[in-house]
């Protein structure tokens, strides 16, 4: 962890060399067939991450049901589509809607999240090429200032993640928070984003992000631990 002290104008962390080799497959489809998958007993969330991590399925998971942390599943299948595998791991307790956007599979509960920051249009988001986690933190600071324009600075800690996993540059106007998170993940070395409800009435958005970004370039165990820790806190 490293301390972060930011005034009204902030300097981005040093960026690495540009690379066009992104692990997220821009052509990824829900109908893609996975030849073989074997996932031992794990919670629904851990199993989903193990599937995505092992088969390079980048995804965004919006406000998952609480059973994703408590119910245990396993999966042993051959020639299964990405959609069928995800639905089997998520279960039928909540109807999920699945869609594709630039190689990232988006997952959210049917009819959920009315009045969410995820739908909010961000007037401008401009960030040079930088680490995935700093891009995420820069997006949080942008959203926090939209929620409370009186904010003049930030102080605190954040997990820097993989110092060699870069995304960007970004220069986007009037894109939703959901779209921007998907762009960051889609231009990374592979990963996922998970959010809470991100309600526009929740003032905590000015103090901390209502999402986390996972990086497949980090060890699987650490990635699962990060996701589970965030999901527990977001409940």
Buried (B, 14 or more C-beta within 10 A) or exposed (E): EEEBEBEEEBEBBEBEEEEEEBBBBEEBEBEBEBEEBEBEEBBBBBBBBBBBBBBEBBBBBBBBBEBBBEBEBEBEBEEBBBBBBBBBBBBEEBEBEBEBBBBBBBBBBEEBBEEBBBBBEBEEBEBBBBBBBBBBBBBBBBBBBBBEEEEEEBEEEBEBBBEEBBBBBBEBEEBBBBBBBBBBBBBBBBBBBBBBBBBBEBEEBBEEBBBBBBBBBBEEEEBBEBBBEBBEEBE
